Amino acid sequence: MNKTLIISVIAIVAMVSIVAAQDILVEYTEGTVELRGSRGWSEVFIGDSVPGNATIRVGDDGMVELRGAERTVLLARAGTYDLATILSAVQPAANNGVGSLMQGRIRRMVRDEVPQDTTVAGVRASEAVERDAVTWAGGESTYELIEEGLAALDDGDYEDAYLVFYDAWEFAGTDELPEIEFYLGYSAYLIGNIGEALDFLESSDPDPDADYYDDHVLTLAQVLVEGYAFDDAIDLLESYIERDPADEDLQVAYLLEGLAYNGSGDTRRARQKLDEARRIDPTSETGALAGEISDSL
């Protein structure tokens, strides 16, 4: 064994050992999430800590967000996962790049999206409670809250935007929920609550007639890629691409699809999709990122 290989093996072993020594915080869960121990499987809940070398099982319709010292991991779909392998894997630089692209879409989204409903919303149908408009959310309508949240996004105040959209969500009528859940999921993603973001973004299917449709699909796809739900991301993006979106959105879709194929182990298809993204506009930020990732595979 040559010296370079020996050093590499030692580095990998050291990294795995460090990961194994870490306690990982269970930040968010949906459905059943279990930890394998010496006596079998036991359920874990928000706020629990699990070893960095644990084996985690996510049940049907479940997900878990885990926060370590260096990174946050979302396991978005059912399956059994070895945390040491996941946490010690090199974090794709593309995730940071794509995250920046998503943040860069905010100004366009704020400019383009004009909420239409100017009436004061009632509570959701599941909450059979009558409230006067002046007794909740400072008397503001959901229309006003959405505008306030969009202004906060435009200013880069993502935490404030999240809180405003959460207020709107708590008191929204049934017809208003899909739009508010999108904004709430989008802002949750921007502040790093990716498990919660996925929950809200999947609450309603992306609506092709909605002004925020492109942002809904692409943000959801990004969260699915980050959550190891590669097949679901590919299915979502394939359907979206068939609708022939604008070049700017199509380029991001191909980039995300390339990341999803790469995550699923299909390097050939990953390169193909990334190269399609690059061809649309090699000089754009998205095209440059797609080319960089493709060349590294």
Stockholm file with secondary structure:
# STOCKHOLM 1.0

chainA/1-297         MNKTLIISVIAIVAMVSIVAAQDILVEYTEGTVELRGSRGWSEVFIGDSVPGNATIRVGDDGMVELRGAERTVLLARAGTYDLATILSAVQPAANNGVGSLMQGRIRRMVRDEVPQDTTVAGVRASEAVERDAVTWAGGESTYELIEEGLAALDDGDYEDAYLVFYDAWEFAGTDELPEIEFYLGYSAYLIGNIGEALDFLESSDPDPDADYYDDHVLTLAQVLVEGYAFDDAIDLLESYIERDPADEDLQVAYLLEGLAYNGSGDTRRARQKLDEARRIDPTSETGALAGEISDSL
#=GR chainA/1-297 SS CCHHHHHHHHHHHHHHHHHHHSEEEEEEEESCEEEEETTEEEECCTTCEEETTCEEEECTTCEEEEECSSCEEEECSSEEEEHHHHHHSCCCHHHHHHHHHHHHTHHHHHHHCCCCCCSCCCCCTTSCCCCCGGGSGGGCCHHHHHHHHHHHHHTTCHHHHHHHHHHHHHHCCGGGHHHHHHHHHHHHHHTTCHHHHHHHHTTSCCCTTSTTHHHHHHHHHHHHHHTTCHHHHHHHHHHHHTTCCCHHHHHHHHHHHHHHHHHTTCHHHHHHHHHHHHHHCTTSHHHHHHHHHHHHC
#=GC SS_cons         CCHHHHHHHHHHHHHHHHHHHSEEEEEEEESCEEEEETTEEEECCTTCEEETTCEEEECTTCEEEEECSSCEEEECSSEEEEHHHHHHSCCCHHHHHHHHHHHHTHHHHHHHCCCCCCSCCCCCTTSCCCCCGGGSGGGCCHHHHHHHHHHHHHTTCHHHHHHHHHHHHHHCCGGGHHHHHHHHHHHHHHTTCHHHHHHHHTTSCCCTTSTTHHHHHHHHHHHHHHTTCHHHHHHHHHHHHTTCCCHHHHHHHHHHHHHHHHHTTCHHHHHHHHHHHHHHCTTSHHHHHHHHHHHHC
//
